[in-house]
Amino acid sequence: METVTMSYEELDRVGVIERVIEKRLTQLEAARVLGLTSRQVRRLRRAYERDGPVGLVSKHRGRPSHRRLSAELRREAIGIIRSQYADFGPTFAHEKLTELHGLEFSVETLRHWMINDGLWVPRAHREPRIQQPRRRRPCRGELIQIDGSDHEWFEDRAVRCTLLVFVDDATSELMELVFCESESAFSYFAALRSYLEQHGKPVALYSDKAGVFRVNRKEPHGGAGVTQFSRALSSLNIDILCANTPAAKGRVERAHLTLQDRLVKELRLREISDIASANAFAPEFLADYNRRFARAPRSEHDAHRPLQASDDLSRILSWQETRVVSKSLTLNYKGVLYVLDPTDTARAAQRQRVRIEEREEGSLSFWHGEHELRATAFPRDHSVRQGEVVENKRLSATIEFIKQRQRQRAEARITKRATTRRDARLLRAGTQRWTTPGASPEAPP
């Protein structure tokens, strides 16, 4: 028995032509059904009566295309790739063949050639990466997985925000939930302080490779090679480990999926649409979540350690940098000149480094060793400088601040007497009239 390969379109034509032959359908009706002319229907009928269903199969099937590229061009391209670009992907190899060797064809053509010659394995055919299972830590507080989830937690009732999640590795217990505008050192400082005051100090935290936790440059331009968050943890005798893949910290990743389902709906039911109200509701949700999903640890020992009297969280959980004091008892910090009060301690710090501690609300303190120095700042204009480097996770908050400052400057120009009505109309047309809830124009994030 002969096997005939047909497309769905050709199978449909078989049924229609059979009905035409049986006189259950006219040629004009068949032409309308198939989207052909009556002449084509007559041709298909003759082919079917002569050869059967095989007569409706396209004669081009199985034959090389008249527009195909030459075999010499294919051999030349594959030869160059084997000798010079063996580890290149199709897109990158196509760029080099086009720019350096003058070969003209599409990237998809090259992709098929490389796949057929075994030079490229498509992602769908690659062996899946094996993630070895890891046993839970035996004790509560021994390893805490931390991560932030940027999500539409308030759906369309407010702008997107981030939820910082702390999950215990031994029990899958939610240890801390904090809503914030974005992942930053200060937001993690706030979440860590709340955690420490409730549970004590864990042995170690387990995070991803975000810039908050790890200096990703191989050769940093300056500093001690640790982030502000890592420096604070070291001061508290807490270690931080970074996962190489998201699956390695799978407990907090799976918690994100559950929270993005359940917590979003709980916030909707309670009509919560702002960060402050969500943080107030978080302890109630956290207790209910742990009652349902937390499991008992293998060991009853709790590895948390109590805070010591010397652990001054307000100082440790601050942004700390050092500056050199000039001979005239001045120093610069973030574009602002500060003048130290001429005390004996300040004079002893001349031409030496002092430590500057900045809190989230913007207050500063200056320290030389364990001695605090008093300083006066010249007035400054809070703004975002042109060309300022902004991390991706702070970009949304920074853009909101920029839009408000631009709107303020436009309104100030409109109120000037020298501004014409036409200029005022253009300024209003180019300024967004809405205000993002919760955004503040006082200072950049």
N, C-alpha and C positions, 0 to 999 in steps of 0.2 A: 504494500500500500504506500502510495506516494504522500509525503507530508508537504503541505503548502503553507508557506508563511505569508500572512496577510495582515494589513493594518486594520484598525477599527473602521476607517473610512471605506476600505475595500470590502470589508464584511457587510457594511450597510448597503453598499452597492449591489452585492450578491442578492440580498433579500428583495431589493426594489426591482432589479432586473428579472428575477424569477416571477414576481407579480405581474410584470409587463408581459412576459412570455405566456403566462397563464391567462392573460387578458382581464386581469382584475384591476389593472391600472393602465391608463393611457400613457403614451410617450410624453405628452405635454405635462401631465400630472407628475410623472416620474422626474422630468427635467426640473420642475419647481421644487420637488422634495430634495433632489441631489444638488441643486444649485448649478445645473448644467444647461446646455442648450439641447433641443430635441435631436439635433444632428449627432451630438456626442452620445446621447442615449441610444440612438440607432447603432452607432459604432460599437458601444458596449454590448448591445444585444447580440450583434453578429459575432463578437468575440466570445461571448458566453455560449452561444449555440455551437460554435466551432470547437472550442477548447475546454468548455466547462468553467468552473470557478477560477482555474489557472489563467484564463484569458483576461480576467479583470485585474491581475497583479501587474504592477508597474514594471515595464521592461528595463527600467534603469536600476532596479534593485540588484545589488551584488556586483554592479559594474563600476569601474573607477570613474570619478567625475571628470568632465572635460575641463574643469577649471582648477583641477588639482595642481599643486606645485610640483616641480620636477624632482625626480629622485636624486639628481645631482645636488640640488640645493639642500635637500634634507640631509644627505650624507655629509655635505660640507658643514652645515650647522651643528650636527651631532658630533662630528669630529672635533670642531673647535671647542665645544662644551666639554668633551671628554678630556682634552689636553689642557685647557686653561680654566674652565669654570665648572669643574666636576661637582663642587659643593654649593653651587649657586641654585637658587630657586628659579622657576620659569620666568617670573616677572623681571628679576634682576638680570638673569642671563639674556633675556630679550633686549633689555636696555643696552647691554654691552655689545651684543651682536649688531644692533642697529647703529649705535653711535661709533663703534670702533672698527667694525668689519663691513658695514654697508649692506647688511642683509635685510631684506624687506619682507616681512610676513607678520601675521598677528601673533600676539602673545598666547592665545588659546591654541593656535596651531602648534607652536613650540611646546606648549604644555602636553598636548597629545603625543608628540614625537618623543619627548623625554619620558613620559609614562610608559609608552610602548617599548622603549629601549632600556627601561629599568633605571633611568637616571633620576627619577622623581617618583615618590610614593605619595599619592593624594591623602589628605588628612583622613578621609573616610576609611581608607584601607590600612592605616597605621595601627600597630599594636597598641591597645589601650595602656596607659600608664598604670602600673600596679602600685596601689597604696597599701602598704603593709599595715595591718591593724596594730594598735598600741593599747596596752592595758591601761585602765584608769590608775591614777595615783591612789595609794591606799588611804591617805589622810585628807581630811578637809583642811583647806588653807595651805596645802603644799604647793599647788600650781593653780593659778587663776588665769584663765584665758580672757583676753580683753580685745575689743574691737569696736569700731563705730559703723553704724549703718545709716547711710544717707538715703532717705526715703520720704515719700509723701505721707507722713504720719497723720496729718490732718486732712488728707485728701484734697479737695478743692476749697476747703474752708480757710486755708492759710498757706503760706509759702512752705517749700520743703525745708526740712531741718534734719539734724543728725541725732541718733540715739546711741549713747555710749553704753556698752553692755559688758559686765563682768560676770563670768561663769566659772564656777568651781569645777575643776577637772574630775575630782573624785565623786561628786554627787550630781553633776549637771544642775546644780542649784544656782539660780540667779542671785548674785551677791549685790549688784548695784545696777540701777538704771538711771541715766541722766540725759535729759533732752538738752540740746544746745544748738547754736546756729551752724557750727562746723567743727570738725576735728582740729583742735589746736592744743598747744601746750597748756594754756590756761584752762580750757575745758576739761582736759584730763587731770589737771591739778585739782579742780573742784570735785570731780568724780572720785579721785583717789583720796582726797581729804575726807569726804563723806564715808568712803569705805573704811578707812583707817579708824575713824572715830566710832564706827559701829562694830567692826570685827577685829581690829588690831592689824598687825603687820604679817602678811603672808610670806612664805619662803621665796617664791618667785612668781613673776608675771610672764605670760606667754602671749606674744603679739605678732602682727605681721611686720613687714619691713618698711612701714611708713616712716616719713621723715621725722615724725614726732618721737619715735622710739629709737631710731638708728641713723647714724651718719652714713649715707650711702655713697659718698664720694670716697674713692680710694685714697686720695691725697687732699684732705680738707685744706682750704686756704689759711685757716687759723683756728685757734681754740684748742681745747683739750681732746677733740675727737669724739666727744660724747654730746648727746642732745641735752636740752634743759630737763626733760622728763627723766632721762637716764641719770643725770647728775643728782636730781632730787631723790631718786630711788637709792642711789649709792649712799647718800647721806642718811637714809633711813635703814640701811643694811638690808635692802631688798634687791634681789637680782631680777634682771629682765632677759628673757630669751626670745629670739625671733624665729618664727616658723618659715620654712623654705617654700611651702605651698599652702593654699587655703585649706586643703584637706587635712593638713597636720593639726590645725586647730579647729577640727570639725565640730566640736561641741558648741562653740560660740557661733559658728557659721549656721548650724542647724537651728540654733536658738533664734537667729535672725529671721529665718523663714517662718517659724512659729509666731514670733512677735509681729512680723509684717502682716500676718493674717489676724490673729486674735487681738493684739493690742490696738490695731487700727480700728477694729469694729467696736472695741470697748470705748475708745475715745469718741467715736461717733455716737454711741448710745448715750454717753454722758454729756454730749455737746461741748466737748473740750476742743478748743481751737487755738490755744496759745501755749508757749513753752512753760510758762510759770504754772499754769493750771495742770499741765501734763506732769510736771515734776511733783506737784502736790499729790496727784493720783498714783504715781509710780509705786510707792510703798504698798498700797492696797493691792495693786495688780501683782506686784512681786510676791507677796505672801500667798495669794491664790494660785499663782503659777507654780511656786515651789511645793505647795500642798498637793498639786496634781501630778507634777512631773519629776520632782527631785527623788533621788534614790539614796539609800543608806550607804555610807562608805564602808570599805572592808575593815578599816580600823576605827575604833572609837576615839583615837587620839586626835585632838585639834591642833594643827601645826601653827595656828596664829600666835603671834607674840604681842604682848601689850606694848603700847607706846611708852617711851621713857620720858622722864621729866625734862630731859635735855632736848627732846624732839620738838622744836619750835616750828610747828607746821606753817605758820604765817610767814616765816622767813625761808624755810626750806622749799616750800611750794611757791616760789616766786621766780621771775625771770632774772637771772644773775649774769652780769658781765663785768669786766674790769676795764678801767681807764687809768691813764697816767695823769697825775696832777702836775700842772705846770708850776714854774717858779712863782708865778703870780697867784697861786692857789685857785686856778680855774681848770675846768675839764669840759669836754664835749660829750654829749650823749644824745643820739638820734637827732642831730642837727640843732641842739639847744646848748647854749653855753651856761654852765653853772659855776657860781662863785662860792667857794667855801668860806665859812666864817673864819677869821684869822685867830684861831685858838692854837694852843701848844700842840694839840693832837694833829690839827690840820697842817701846821708847819712841819711836823715830823713826817708827814706824808708827801712833802714836796718831791717831785720827780720819782715818785714811787706809784705803784699800782694800787688803786682802791677798788673795792667791790661795790657795784651798784645793784640793788635789789628792787625790782619793779613788780608791783601787784597788778591784778587784772583791772582794777578801777583806775590805774594810772599813777598812783602814788609811788614815790621813790624814796629810798633810804640809801645813805652812803656809809660804807664801813671801811675802816683801816684796821685790819686785824679784828679785834673784838670791840673796837671803839667806834661809836657812831659819830659821823660828821654832819654838821648842819650846813645847808647850801641854799643859795637863792638863784632862781632861774630867770633869765631874761624872757620877756613875753614871746610866745611862739604862735604861729598860725597852724592849727591842726589841718593837715591836708595829706593827700596821697601824692608823693613826688612823681614827676614824669619819669618813666622808665623804671619805676620801683619794682623789685622782684616780689611777686605774690604767689604763694603756694596754691596749687589747684584746689585744695579743700577750703581755702579762704576766699576763692575768687568770687563766689556769689555774694557773700557779705560785703566784699570790697566794692563790687559793682553797684550794689544798692546804696552804699555810702556816696560813691561818685555821682550817681544820679541825683541824689538829694542836694549835694553841694552845687551841681550844675544848675538845678532848679532854683536854688537860693541866689546864685549869681545872676541868673536871667531875670528873676523878679526884682533884684536890686537895680539892674539896668533899666527895667521897664519904668520904675518909679522916678528915674532921673528926669529932670525937666527938659534936658536936651534930646531925649529920645522921642522920635516922631511916632505918629500912630502906626505908620507902616512898619517901622522897625519893631514896635511893641507887638504888633500882630504876628510878625515873623518869629519873634522870640517865644511868644506863647505857642505858636504852632510847632516849634521844635522842642518844646518842653513837655514831658509827661505830666499829666495833671493828677495822677493817682499817687497815693502814698502807700508804701509797703508796710503792713502791720508789724509793729515791733521794731522797725528800723529807727535808728537814732542818728542825727546828723552831727552829734557833738564831736566825734573823733573817729578816725578810721579803725577797723577791726585789727 
